[in-house]
Amino acid sequence: MKILIIEDETDLLEAMVDYLTSEGIICETALTYFKAEDSLSVYSYDMIILDLTLPGGNGLDLIKLIKERNSSAGLLIVSARNSLNDKLTGLDLGADDYITKPFHLAELNSRIKSLARRRFFEGKNELTFNEIKINPDSFEVTVNGEIIDLTRKEYDILLYFMVNRDRVITRESIAEHIWGDNSTFADNFDFIYSHIKNIRKKIEQKKGTNYLHNIYGIGYKFCEK
């Protein structure tokens, strides 16, 4: 999962990044309204953590921008403001949840997981596609009831495909989603091909079906033929 954290308190931002990164989440950051606006215009995210009070602008305006661009990202407001009006305004504009500073990082992580379940797992604790099941809490993947041993990147790629099943996913989108901004420095996408080859092999070893189909010149699609 890739998250954009929009927060101007440097110490809090660093603490959030350290904690969530240790949970296996890719975190990108924006300290100002304008940096956030730039990131949102270029990249896509699974979730956005947004402070309402930012240098250069109001976080509520960013919510409007996010919704105007039809982003499917989950949106969690984090703010020192404790007024009911701010909370209701943010939720009315399309935010999914609201947490008030100060907060425990463990609570923030729980809110993120809960929101991810609602957004991507239909409220369930597992994501299932035929014989393949993914448990996002334990990072466990089973095929026909047997656990397959995936690396963390392989797990992230498979999860990304299952969440976006039946959609064509470009190589650029895969790289950006799994490696974040660092993907722009890649000379080619051979590393993606290598990971997908390994995922296919491990699924087929458990007598599973290869649902990862090449779309020539574009990328891949996770679907039944």
WOKA-V825912 format. One record per residue. N is the residue number from 1. PSI is psi in whole degrees, -180 to 180 (none if undefined). NEAR is the number of other C-alpha atoms within 12 Angstrom. Layout:
# WOKA-V825912
n;psi;near
N;PSI;NEAR
N;PSI;NEAR
This chain:
# WOKA-V825912
n;psi;near
1;136;42
2;129;38
3;142;40
4;122;40
5;117;46
6;102;46
7;132;38
8;-7;31
9;108;25
10;-46;16
11;-44;12
12;-42;25
13;-47;28
14;-39;22
15;-41;22
16;-45;34
17;-46;30
18;-46;21
19;-49;21
20;-33;30
21;-38;21
22;-19;15
23;5;25
24;16;26
25;135;32
26;123;32
27;128;35
28;155;38
29;157;38
30;126;32
31;-17;32
32;166;28
33;-44;30
34;-36;23
35;-40;25
36;-43;38
37;-42;30
38;-46;20
39;-41;27
40;-27;34
41;-20;18
42;-41;16
43;161;33
44;153;33
45;154;36
46;-34;37
47;150;39
48;127;43
49;119;44
50;122;45
51;141;43
52;-29;40
53;111;25
54;149;27
55;126;19
56;-8;18
57;179;21
58;131;26
59;-27;41
60;-33;33
61;-31;26
62;-35;38
63;-44;37
64;-43;23
65;-45;23
66;-45;31
67;-35;24
68;-31;15
69;8;17
70;36;15
71;139;23
72;6;22
73;143;32
74;148;38
75;117;42
76;119;41
77;132;42
78;121;42
79;151;32
80;-18;23
81;134;21
82;16;17
83;146;14
84;-35;14
85;-45;12
86;-43;26
87;-48;28
88;-39;19
89;-46;22
90;-43;33
91;-39;23
92;-32;18
93;-14;24
94;2;28
95;151;37
96;-27;32
97;170;33
98;131;36
99;138;33
100;136;24
101;148;20
102;156;14
103;160;19
104;140;17
105;-32;26
106;-37;16
107;-42;20
108;-45;29
109;-40;28
110;-39;20
111;-41;27
112;-46;39
113;-41;33
114;-43;26
115;-39;31
116;-40;35
117;-42;26
118;-40;21
119;-46;24
120;-16;31
121;15;26
122;35;15
123;1;14
124;167;20
125;-6;23
126;151;26
127;125;33
128;136;26
129;104;28
130;-117;19
131;-2;22
132;131;33
133;140;31
134;130;37
135;108;25
136;-20;33
137;-38;21
138;-5;17
139;33;27
140;134;27
141;130;35
142;147;32
143;120;29
144;38;21
145;-3;18
146;136;20
147;136;23
148;145;29
149;100;21
150;148;27
151;169;19
152;-41;24
153;-40;28
154;-42;32
155;-47;33
156;-41;34
157;-46;41
158;-43;48
159;-43;36
160;-42;37
161;-42;38
162;-36;34
163;-32;32
164;34;27
165;149;25
166;11;20
167;142;22
168;126;26
169;123;32
170;159;26
171;-37;32
172;-40;30
173;-40;30
174;-48;39
175;-44;34
176;-41;33
177;-40;36
178;-34;37
179;-4;33
180;-150;29
181;-26;26
182;-18;16
183;-21;21
184;-14;20
185;1;13
186;132;17
187;-32;12
188;-179;14
189;28;23
190;-31;15
191;-31;22
192;-46;32
193;-42;23
194;-44;16
195;-44;27
196;-38;36
197;-42;24
198;-40;25
199;-47;35
200;-47;30
201;-45;22
202;-36;28
203;-45;32
204;-28;22
205;-25;19
206;22;22
207;32;19
208;167;25
209;143;24
210;105;30
211;-2;28
212;102;35
213;136;26
214;135;23
215;105;17
216;128;12
217;-2;11
218;-61;17
219;-123;25
220;162;33
221;130;30
222;108;30
223;169;23
224;150;15
225;none;11
